[in-house]
Amino acid sequence: MHEGAIAAAIVQGALEALEREGLSSARSLTVLIGRLHSVVPDVLQDHYRLLKREQPALRRSRLLVEIAPVRIACRACLREAVIERPEFACPACGSTQIDVIGGREMHLKEILGVRPTADGGRQKKKAKSNSKSQINSSSK
């Protein structure tokens, strides 16, 4: 299953983002994954739970998975639509002259983390990911 490789890429991307943002640990990670990746969120969660145990900065974090729908743009009628079924045709006019414009996303969207303060305390901070390509499981 490719969820294991994706979970490993999420862990790596999260650790890089924590370092870049000066955060000591993460409380939650939100990932956006397009429906075309056929990811099973529960399986991804299970892999993440196993991998985060090895990383002190992620041990208390939770993974939130958002699934992006498949979106198409019709070249015939110029409309955009979300399609639920694997029928790649425009729901408005029936044309198969379409371009897929959504549903292939896979990136770390947001990290809610903790930043140490000067007095030794801790401050929560939300960090948005700047890179849309942080999750790249193909090389894992």
Chimera marker file (.cmm) of the C-alpha trace (Angstrom):
<marker_set name="trace">
<marker id="1" x="0.000" y="0.000" z="0.000" r="1" g="1" b="0" radius="0.5"/>
<marker id="2" x="1.266" y="3.436" z="-0.834" r="1" g="1" b="0" radius="0.5"/>
<marker id="3" x="-0.129" y="4.970" z="2.365" r="1" g="1" b="0" radius="0.5"/>
<marker id="4" x="3.052" y="3.924" z="4.197" r="1" g="1" b="0" radius="0.5"/>
<marker id="5" x="5.254" y="5.880" z="1.789" r="1" g="1" b="0" radius="0.5"/>
<marker id="6" x="2.918" y="8.864" z="1.986" r="1" g="1" b="0" radius="0.5"/>
<marker id="7" x="2.980" y="8.766" z="5.804" r="1" g="1" b="0" radius="0.5"/>
<marker id="8" x="6.804" y="8.688" z="5.736" r="1" g="1" b="0" radius="0.5"/>
<marker id="9" x="6.824" y="11.698" z="3.409" r="1" g="1" b="0" radius="0.5"/>
<marker id="10" x="4.395" y="13.537" z="5.727" r="1" g="1" b="0" radius="0.5"/>
<marker id="11" x="6.693" y="12.897" z="8.699" r="1" g="1" b="0" radius="0.5"/>
<marker id="12" x="9.727" y="14.142" z="6.766" r="1" g="1" b="0" radius="0.5"/>
<marker id="13" x="7.891" y="17.243" z="5.508" r="1" g="1" b="0" radius="0.5"/>
<marker id="14" x="6.572" y="18.005" z="8.993" r="1" g="1" b="0" radius="0.5"/>
<marker id="15" x="10.020" y="17.760" z="10.564" r="1" g="1" b="0" radius="0.5"/>
<marker id="16" x="11.426" y="20.118" z="7.927" r="1" g="1" b="0" radius="0.5"/>
<marker id="17" x="8.557" y="22.585" z="8.467" r="1" g="1" b="0" radius="0.5"/>
<marker id="18" x="8.996" y="22.498" z="12.266" r="1" g="1" b="0" radius="0.5"/>
<marker id="19" x="12.674" y="23.331" z="11.896" r="1" g="1" b="0" radius="0.5"/>
<marker id="20" x="12.019" y="26.063" z="9.320" r="1" g="1" b="0" radius="0.5"/>
<marker id="21" x="9.345" y="27.694" z="11.526" r="1" g="1" b="0" radius="0.5"/>
<marker id="22" x="11.311" y="27.375" z="14.771" r="1" g="1" b="0" radius="0.5"/>
<marker id="23" x="8.744" y="25.077" z="16.375" r="1" g="1" b="0" radius="0.5"/>
<marker id="24" x="9.738" y="22.473" z="18.960" r="1" g="1" b="0" radius="0.5"/>
<marker id="25" x="6.830" y="20.107" z="18.384" r="1" g="1" b="0" radius="0.5"/>
<marker id="26" x="3.607" y="19.640" z="16.463" r="1" g="1" b="0" radius="0.5"/>
<marker id="27" x="0.114" y="19.299" z="17.895" r="1" g="1" b="0" radius="0.5"/>
<marker id="28" x="-1.660" y="18.644" z="14.593" r="1" g="1" b="0" radius="0.5"/>
<marker id="29" x="-0.828" y="18.291" z="10.921" r="1" g="1" b="0" radius="0.5"/>
<marker id="30" x="-3.367" y="18.868" z="8.167" r="1" g="1" b="0" radius="0.5"/>
<marker id="31" x="-2.712" y="17.286" z="4.796" r="1" g="1" b="0" radius="0.5"/>
<marker id="32" x="-4.683" y="17.827" z="1.607" r="1" g="1" b="0" radius="0.5"/>
<marker id="33" x="-4.792" y="14.794" z="-0.672" r="1" g="1" b="0" radius="0.5"/>
<marker id="34" x="-6.655" y="14.633" z="-3.962" r="1" g="1" b="0" radius="0.5"/>
<marker id="35" x="-9.212" y="11.892" z="-4.515" r="1" g="1" b="0" radius="0.5"/>
<marker id="36" x="-7.305" y="10.636" z="-7.577" r="1" g="1" b="0" radius="0.5"/>
<marker id="37" x="-4.541" y="9.353" z="-5.270" r="1" g="1" b="0" radius="0.5"/>
<marker id="38" x="-6.989" y="6.751" z="-3.898" r="1" g="1" b="0" radius="0.5"/>
<marker id="39" x="-5.661" y="7.149" z="-0.373" r="1" g="1" b="0" radius="0.5"/>
<marker id="40" x="-7.554" y="5.392" z="2.416" r="1" g="1" b="0" radius="0.5"/>
<marker id="41" x="-7.487" y="7.933" z="5.281" r="1" g="1" b="0" radius="0.5"/>
<marker id="42" x="-7.741" y="5.327" z="8.071" r="1" g="1" b="0" radius="0.5"/>
<marker id="43" x="-4.810" y="3.362" z="6.667" r="1" g="1" b="0" radius="0.5"/>
<marker id="44" x="-2.783" y="6.565" z="6.305" r="1" g="1" b="0" radius="0.5"/>
<marker id="45" x="-3.615" y="7.448" z="9.926" r="1" g="1" b="0" radius="0.5"/>
<marker id="46" x="-2.421" y="3.999" z="11.092" r="1" g="1" b="0" radius="0.5"/>
<marker id="47" x="0.908" y="4.365" z="9.281" r="1" g="1" b="0" radius="0.5"/>
<marker id="48" x="1.360" y="7.885" z="10.646" r="1" g="1" b="0" radius="0.5"/>
<marker id="49" x="0.670" y="6.708" z="14.218" r="1" g="1" b="0" radius="0.5"/>
<marker id="50" x="3.431" y="4.111" z="13.895" r="1" g="1" b="0" radius="0.5"/>
<marker id="51" x="5.983" y="6.482" z="12.360" r="1" g="1" b="0" radius="0.5"/>
<marker id="52" x="5.397" y="9.442" z="14.698" r="1" g="1" b="0" radius="0.5"/>
<marker id="53" x="6.455" y="7.340" z="17.697" r="1" g="1" b="0" radius="0.5"/>
<marker id="54" x="10.044" y="7.519" z="16.420" r="1" g="1" b="0" radius="0.5"/>
<marker id="55" x="10.007" y="11.336" z="16.307" r="1" g="1" b="0" radius="0.5"/>
<marker id="56" x="9.874" y="13.210" z="19.657" r="1" g="1" b="0" radius="0.5"/>
<marker id="57" x="8.605" y="16.386" z="17.954" r="1" g="1" b="0" radius="0.5"/>
<marker id="58" x="5.611" y="14.512" z="16.493" r="1" g="1" b="0" radius="0.5"/>
<marker id="59" x="4.715" y="12.019" z="19.245" r="1" g="1" b="0" radius="0.5"/>
<marker id="60" x="1.738" y="14.020" z="20.543" r="1" g="1" b="0" radius="0.5"/>
<marker id="61" x="0.515" y="15.176" z="17.145" r="1" g="1" b="0" radius="0.5"/>
<marker id="62" x="-2.573" y="14.092" z="15.303" r="1" g="1" b="0" radius="0.5"/>
<marker id="63" x="-2.980" y="13.842" z="11.553" r="1" g="1" b="0" radius="0.5"/>
<marker id="64" x="-5.995" y="15.458" z="9.903" r="1" g="1" b="0" radius="0.5"/>
<marker id="65" x="-6.669" y="14.318" z="6.340" r="1" g="1" b="0" radius="0.5"/>
<marker id="66" x="-8.676" y="16.450" z="3.920" r="1" g="1" b="0" radius="0.5"/>
<marker id="67" x="-9.680" y="14.855" z="0.622" r="1" g="1" b="0" radius="0.5"/>
<marker id="68" x="-9.846" y="17.214" z="-2.355" r="1" g="1" b="0" radius="0.5"/>
<marker id="69" x="-12.536" y="16.357" z="-4.915" r="1" g="1" b="0" radius="0.5"/>
<marker id="70" x="-11.892" y="15.684" z="-8.583" r="1" g="1" b="0" radius="0.5"/>
<marker id="71" x="-12.569" y="18.897" z="-10.490" r="1" g="1" b="0" radius="0.5"/>
<marker id="72" x="-12.795" y="19.219" z="-14.248" r="1" g="1" b="0" radius="0.5"/>
<marker id="73" x="-12.923" y="22.049" z="-16.784" r="1" g="1" b="0" radius="0.5"/>
<marker id="74" x="-14.924" y="21.358" z="-19.937" r="1" g="1" b="0" radius="0.5"/>
<marker id="75" x="-13.382" y="22.592" z="-23.167" r="1" g="1" b="0" radius="0.5"/>
<marker id="76" x="-16.744" y="22.304" z="-24.977" r="1" g="1" b="0" radius="0.5"/>
<marker id="77" x="-19.036" y="24.364" z="-22.723" r="1" g="1" b="0" radius="0.5"/>
<marker id="78" x="-16.317" y="26.113" z="-20.658" r="1" g="1" b="0" radius="0.5"/>
<marker id="79" x="-17.847" y="25.107" z="-17.321" r="1" g="1" b="0" radius="0.5"/>
<marker id="80" x="-16.034" y="23.766" z="-14.287" r="1" g="1" b="0" radius="0.5"/>
<marker id="81" x="-17.497" y="20.988" z="-12.169" r="1" g="1" b="0" radius="0.5"/>
<marker id="82" x="-16.765" y="18.523" z="-9.392" r="1" g="1" b="0" radius="0.5"/>
<marker id="83" x="-17.260" y="14.919" z="-10.434" r="1" g="1" b="0" radius="0.5"/>
<marker id="84" x="-18.014" y="12.197" z="-7.919" r="1" g="1" b="0" radius="0.5"/>
<marker id="85" x="-17.928" y="9.144" z="-10.170" r="1" g="1" b="0" radius="0.5"/>
<marker id="86" x="-14.997" y="7.959" z="-12.257" r="1" g="1" b="0" radius="0.5"/>
<marker id="87" x="-16.852" y="9.033" z="-15.408" r="1" g="1" b="0" radius="0.5"/>
<marker id="88" x="-14.639" y="11.681" z="-16.946" r="1" g="1" b="0" radius="0.5"/>
<marker id="89" x="-17.299" y="13.635" z="-18.799" r="1" g="1" b="0" radius="0.5"/>
<marker id="90" x="-18.794" y="17.058" z="-18.279" r="1" g="1" b="0" radius="0.5"/>
<marker id="91" x="-21.951" y="16.768" z="-16.158" r="1" g="1" b="0" radius="0.5"/>
<marker id="92" x="-23.417" y="19.837" z="-17.912" r="1" g="1" b="0" radius="0.5"/>
<marker id="93" x="-23.016" y="18.906" z="-21.583" r="1" g="1" b="0" radius="0.5"/>
<marker id="94" x="-21.705" y="15.319" z="-21.600" r="1" g="1" b="0" radius="0.5"/>
<marker id="95" x="-18.510" y="16.173" z="-23.490" r="1" g="1" b="0" radius="0.5"/>
<marker id="96" x="-15.391" y="14.127" z="-22.790" r="1" g="1" b="0" radius="0.5"/>
<marker id="97" x="-13.204" y="17.043" z="-23.866" r="1" g="1" b="0" radius="0.5"/>
<marker id="98" x="-12.223" y="17.919" z="-20.339" r="1" g="1" b="0" radius="0.5"/>
<marker id="99" x="-9.159" y="18.841" z="-18.352" r="1" g="1" b="0" radius="0.5"/>
<marker id="100" x="-8.684" y="17.600" z="-14.799" r="1" g="1" b="0" radius="0.5"/>
<marker id="101" x="-7.972" y="20.685" z="-12.691" r="1" g="1" b="0" radius="0.5"/>
<marker id="102" x="-8.265" y="19.224" z="-9.191" r="1" g="1" b="0" radius="0.5"/>
<marker id="103" x="-7.972" y="15.948" z="-7.360" r="1" g="1" b="0" radius="0.5"/>
<marker id="104" x="-4.239" y="15.376" z="-7.803" r="1" g="1" b="0" radius="0.5"/>
<marker id="105" x="-3.124" y="17.545" z="-4.874" r="1" g="1" b="0" radius="0.5"/>
<marker id="106" x="-0.944" y="16.148" z="-2.127" r="1" g="1" b="0" radius="0.5"/>
<marker id="107" x="0.613" y="18.594" z="0.303" r="1" g="1" b="0" radius="0.5"/>
<marker id="108" x="1.085" y="19.475" z="3.914" r="1" g="1" b="0" radius="0.5"/>
<marker id="109" x="-1.447" y="22.246" z="4.341" r="1" g="1" b="0" radius="0.5"/>
<marker id="110" x="-1.000" y="23.336" z="7.950" r="1" g="1" b="0" radius="0.5"/>
<marker id="111" x="0.878" y="22.554" z="11.139" r="1" g="1" b="0" radius="0.5"/>
<marker id="112" x="-0.258" y="23.605" z="14.577" r="1" g="1" b="0" radius="0.5"/>
<marker id="113" x="2.909" y="23.557" z="16.642" r="1" g="1" b="0" radius="0.5"/>
<marker id="114" x="4.571" y="24.768" z="19.787" r="1" g="1" b="0" radius="0.5"/>
<marker id="115" x="7.336" y="27.369" z="19.907" r="1" g="1" b="0" radius="0.5"/>
<marker id="116" x="9.477" y="27.679" z="23.038" r="1" g="1" b="0" radius="0.5"/>
<marker id="117" x="9.368" y="31.176" z="24.566" r="1" g="1" b="0" radius="0.5"/>
<marker id="118" x="12.310" y="33.128" z="26.008" r="1" g="1" b="0" radius="0.5"/>
<marker id="119" x="11.122" y="32.448" z="29.572" r="1" g="1" b="0" radius="0.5"/>
<marker id="120" x="11.103" y="28.680" z="29.024" r="1" g="1" b="0" radius="0.5"/>
<marker id="121" x="7.368" y="28.497" z="28.426" r="1" g="1" b="0" radius="0.5"/>
<marker id="122" x="5.605" y="27.339" z="25.301" r="1" g="1" b="0" radius="0.5"/>
<marker id="123" x="3.483" y="29.194" z="22.789" r="1" g="1" b="0" radius="0.5"/>
<marker id="124" x="1.173" y="27.608" z="20.206" r="1" g="1" b="0" radius="0.5"/>
<marker id="125" x="1.714" y="28.706" z="16.627" r="1" g="1" b="0" radius="0.5"/>
<marker id="126" x="-0.034" y="27.885" z="13.394" r="1" g="1" b="0" radius="0.5"/>
<marker id="127" x="2.264" y="27.479" z="10.398" r="1" g="1" b="0" radius="0.5"/>
<marker id="128" x="1.005" y="27.292" z="6.837" r="1" g="1" b="0" radius="0.5"/>
<marker id="129" x="3.056" y="25.260" z="4.440" r="1" g="1" b="0" radius="0.5"/>
<marker id="130" x="4.646" y="27.342" z="1.686" r="1" g="1" b="0" radius="0.5"/>
<marker id="131" x="5.518" y="24.389" z="-0.516" r="1" g="1" b="0" radius="0.5"/>
<marker id="132" x="2.804" y="22.491" z="-2.357" r="1" g="1" b="0" radius="0.5"/>
<marker id="133" x="5.224" y="19.667" z="-3.122" r="1" g="1" b="0" radius="0.5"/>
<marker id="134" x="6.281" y="18.699" z="0.400" r="1" g="1" b="0" radius="0.5"/>
<marker id="135" x="4.654" y="15.296" z="0.191" r="1" g="1" b="0" radius="0.5"/>
<marker id="136" x="6.433" y="13.315" z="-2.470" r="1" g="1" b="0" radius="0.5"/>
<marker id="137" x="6.064" y="9.606" z="-1.845" r="1" g="1" b="0" radius="0.5"/>
<marker id="138" x="7.363" y="8.492" z="-5.244" r="1" g="1" b="0" radius="0.5"/>
<marker id="139" x="10.989" y="8.497" z="-4.086" r="1" g="1" b="0" radius="0.5"/>
<marker id="140" x="10.304" y="6.704" z="-0.808" r="1" g="1" b="0" radius="0.5"/>
<link id1="1" id2="2" r="1" g="1" b="0" radius="0.2"/>
<link id1="2" id2="3" r="1" g="1" b="0" radius="0.2"/>
<link id1="3" id2="4" r="1" g="1" b="0" radius="0.2"/>
<link id1="4" id2="5" r="1" g="1" b="0" radius="0.2"/>
<link id1="5" id2="6" r="1" g="1" b="0" radius="0.2"/>
<link id1="6" id2="7" r="1" g="1" b="0" radius="0.2"/>
<link id1="7" id2="8" r="1" g="1" b="0" radius="0.2"/>
<link id1="8" id2="9" r="1" g="1" b="0" radius="0.2"/>
<link id1="9" id2="10" r="1" g="1" b="0" radius="0.2"/>
<link id1="10" id2="11" r="1" g="1" b="0" radius="0.2"/>
<link id1="11" id2="12" r="1" g="1" b="0" radius="0.2"/>
<link id1="12" id2="13" r="1" g="1" b="0" radius="0.2"/>
<link id1="13" id2="14" r="1" g="1" b="0" radius="0.2"/>
<link id1="14" id2="15" r="1" g="1" b="0" radius="0.2"/>
<link id1="15" id2="16" r="1" g="1" b="0" radius="0.2"/>
<link id1="16" id2="17" r="1" g="1" b="0" radius="0.2"/>
<link id1="17" id2="18" r="1" g="1" b="0" radius="0.2"/>
<link id1="18" id2="19" r="1" g="1" b="0" radius="0.2"/>
<link id1="19" id2="20" r="1" g="1" b="0" radius="0.2"/>
<link id1="20" id2="21" r="1" g="1" b="0" radius="0.2"/>
<link id1="21" id2="22" r="1" g="1" b="0" radius="0.2"/>
<link id1="22" id2="23" r="1" g="1" b="0" radius="0.2"/>
<link id1="23" id2="24" r="1" g="1" b="0" radius="0.2"/>
<link id1="24" id2="25" r="1" g="1" b="0" radius="0.2"/>
<link id1="25" id2="26" r="1" g="1" b="0" radius="0.2"/>
<link id1="26" id2="27" r="1" g="1" b="0" radius="0.2"/>
<link id1="27" id2="28" r="1" g="1" b="0" radius="0.2"/>
<link id1="28" id2="29" r="1" g="1" b="0" radius="0.2"/>
<link id1="29" id2="30" r="1" g="1" b="0" radius="0.2"/>
<link id1="30" id2="31" r="1" g="1" b="0" radius="0.2"/>
<link id1="31" id2="32" r="1" g="1" b="0" radius="0.2"/>
<link id1="32" id2="33" r="1" g="1" b="0" radius="0.2"/>
<link id1="33" id2="34" r="1" g="1" b="0" radius="0.2"/>
<link id1="34" id2="35" r="1" g="1" b="0" radius="0.2"/>
<link id1="35" id2="36" r="1" g="1" b="0" radius="0.2"/>
<link id1="36" id2="37" r="1" g="1" b="0" radius="0.2"/>
<link id1="37" id2="38" r="1" g="1" b="0" radius="0.2"/>
<link id1="38" id2="39" r="1" g="1" b="0" radius="0.2"/>
<link id1="39" id2="40" r="1" g="1" b="0" radius="0.2"/>
<link id1="40" id2="41" r="1" g="1" b="0" radius="0.2"/>
<link id1="41" id2="42" r="1" g="1" b="0" radius="0.2"/>
<link id1="42" id2="43" r="1" g="1" b="0" radius="0.2"/>
<link id1="43" id2="44" r="1" g="1" b="0" radius="0.2"/>
<link id1="44" id2="45" r="1" g="1" b="0" radius="0.2"/>
<link id1="45" id2="46" r="1" g="1" b="0" radius="0.2"/>
<link id1="46" id2="47" r="1" g="1" b="0" radius="0.2"/>
<link id1="47" id2="48" r="1" g="1" b="0" radius="0.2"/>
<link id1="48" id2="49" r="1" g="1" b="0" radius="0.2"/>
<link id1="49" id2="50" r="1" g="1" b="0" radius="0.2"/>
<link id1="50" id2="51" r="1" g="1" b="0" radius="0.2"/>
<link id1="51" id2="52" r="1" g="1" b="0" radius="0.2"/>
<link id1="52" id2="53" r="1" g="1" b="0" radius="0.2"/>
<link id1="53" id2="54" r="1" g="1" b="0" radius="0.2"/>
<link id1="54" id2="55" r="1" g="1" b="0" radius="0.2"/>
<link id1="55" id2="56" r="1" g="1" b="0" radius="0.2"/>
<link id1="56" id2="57" r="1" g="1" b="0" radius="0.2"/>
<link id1="57" id2="58" r="1" g="1" b="0" radius="0.2"/>
<link id1="58" id2="59" r="1" g="1" b="0" radius="0.2"/>
<link id1="59" id2="60" r="1" g="1" b="0" radius="0.2"/>
<link id1="60" id2="61" r="1" g="1" b="0" radius="0.2"/>
<link id1="61" id2="62" r="1" g="1" b="0" radius="0.2"/>
<link id1="62" id2="63" r="1" g="1" b="0" radius="0.2"/>
<link id1="63" id2="64" r="1" g="1" b="0" radius="0.2"/>
<link id1="64" id2="65" r="1" g="1" b="0" radius="0.2"/>
<link id1="65" id2="66" r="1" g="1" b="0" radius="0.2"/>
<link id1="66" id2="67" r="1" g="1" b="0" radius="0.2"/>
<link id1="67" id2="68" r="1" g="1" b="0" radius="0.2"/>
<link id1="68" id2="69" r="1" g="1" b="0" radius="0.2"/>
<link id1="69" id2="70" r="1" g="1" b="0" radius="0.2"/>
<link id1="70" id2="71" r="1" g="1" b="0" radius="0.2"/>
<link id1="71" id2="72" r="1" g="1" b="0" radius="0.2"/>
<link id1="72" id2="73" r="1" g="1" b="0" radius="0.2"/>
<link id1="73" id2="74" r="1" g="1" b="0" radius="0.2"/>
<link id1="74" id2="75" r="1" g="1" b="0" radius="0.2"/>
<link id1="75" id2="76" r="1" g="1" b="0" radius="0.2"/>
<link id1="76" id2="77" r="1" g="1" b="0" radius="0.2"/>
<link id1="77" id2="78" r="1" g="1" b="0" radius="0.2"/>
<link id1="78" id2="79" r="1" g="1" b="0" radius="0.2"/>
<link id1="79" id2="80" r="1" g="1" b="0" radius="0.2"/>
<link id1="80" id2="81" r="1" g="1" b="0" radius="0.2"/>
<link id1="81" id2="82" r="1" g="1" b="0" radius="0.2"/>
<link id1="82" id2="83" r="1" g="1" b="0" radius="0.2"/>
<link id1="83" id2="84" r="1" g="1" b="0" radius="0.2"/>
<link id1="84" id2="85" r="1" g="1" b="0" radius="0.2"/>
<link id1="85" id2="86" r="1" g="1" b="0" radius="0.2"/>
<link id1="86" id2="87" r="1" g="1" b="0" radius="0.2"/>
<link id1="87" id2="88" r="1" g="1" b="0" radius="0.2"/>
<link id1="88" id2="89" r="1" g="1" b="0" radius="0.2"/>
<link id1="89" id2="90" r="1" g="1" b="0" radius="0.2"/>
<link id1="90" id2="91" r="1" g="1" b="0" radius="0.2"/>
<link id1="91" id2="92" r="1" g="1" b="0" radius="0.2"/>
<link id1="92" id2="93" r="1" g="1" b="0" radius="0.2"/>
<link id1="93" id2="94" r="1" g="1" b="0" radius="0.2"/>
<link id1="94" id2="95" r="1" g="1" b="0" radius="0.2"/>
<link id1="95" id2="96" r="1" g="1" b="0" radius="0.2"/>
<link id1="96" id2="97" r="1" g="1" b="0" radius="0.2"/>
<link id1="97" id2="98" r="1" g="1" b="0" radius="0.2"/>
<link id1="98" id2="99" r="1" g="1" b="0" radius="0.2"/>
<link id1="99" id2="100" r="1" g="1" b="0" radius="0.2"/>
<link id1="100" id2="101" r="1" g="1" b="0" radius="0.2"/>
<link id1="101" id2="102" r="1" g="1" b="0" radius="0.2"/>
<link id1="102" id2="103" r="1" g="1" b="0" radius="0.2"/>
<link id1="103" id2="104" r="1" g="1" b="0" radius="0.2"/>
<link id1="104" id2="105" r="1" g="1" b="0" radius="0.2"/>
<link id1="105" id2="106" r="1" g="1" b="0" radius="0.2"/>
<link id1="106" id2="107" r="1" g="1" b="0" radius="0.2"/>
<link id1="107" id2="108" r="1" g="1" b="0" radius="0.2"/>
<link id1="108" id2="109" r="1" g="1" b="0" radius="0.2"/>
<link id1="109" id2="110" r="1" g="1" b="0" radius="0.2"/>
<link id1="110" id2="111" r="1" g="1" b="0" radius="0.2"/>
<link id1="111" id2="112" r="1" g="1" b="0" radius="0.2"/>
<link id1="112" id2="113" r="1" g="1" b="0" radius="0.2"/>
<link id1="113" id2="114" r="1" g="1" b="0" radius="0.2"/>
<link id1="114" id2="115" r="1" g="1" b="0" radius="0.2"/>
<link id1="115" id2="116" r="1" g="1" b="0" radius="0.2"/>
<link id1="116" id2="117" r="1" g="1" b="0" radius="0.2"/>
<link id1="117" id2="118" r="1" g="1" b="0" radius="0.2"/>
<link id1="118" id2="119" r="1" g="1" b="0" radius="0.2"/>
<link id1="119" id2="120" r="1" g="1" b="0" radius="0.2"/>
<link id1="120" id2="121" r="1" g="1" b="0" radius="0.2"/>
<link id1="121" id2="122" r="1" g="1" b="0" radius="0.2"/>
<link id1="122" id2="123" r="1" g="1" b="0" radius="0.2"/>
<link id1="123" id2="124" r="1" g="1" b="0" radius="0.2"/>
<link id1="124" id2="125" r="1" g="1" b="0" radius="0.2"/>
<link id1="125" id2="126" r="1" g="1" b="0" radius="0.2"/>
<link id1="126" id2="127" r="1" g="1" b="0" radius="0.2"/>
<link id1="127" id2="128" r="1" g="1" b="0" radius="0.2"/>
<link id1="128" id2="129" r="1" g="1" b="0" radius="0.2"/>
<link id1="129" id2="130" r="1" g="1" b="0" radius="0.2"/>
<link id1="130" id2="131" r="1" g="1" b="0" radius="0.2"/>
<link id1="131" id2="132" r="1" g="1" b="0" radius="0.2"/>
<link id1="132" id2="133" r="1" g="1" b="0" radius="0.2"/>
<link id1="133" id2="134" r="1" g="1" b="0" radius="0.2"/>
<link id1="134" id2="135" r="1" g="1" b="0" radius="0.2"/>
<link id1="135" id2="136" r="1" g="1" b="0" radius="0.2"/>
<link id1="136" id2="137" r="1" g="1" b="0" radius="0.2"/>
<link id1="137" id2="138" r="1" g="1" b="0" radius="0.2"/>
<link id1="138" id2="139" r="1" g="1" b="0" radius="0.2"/>
<link id1="139" id2="140" r="1" g="1" b="0" radius="0.2"/>
</marker_set>
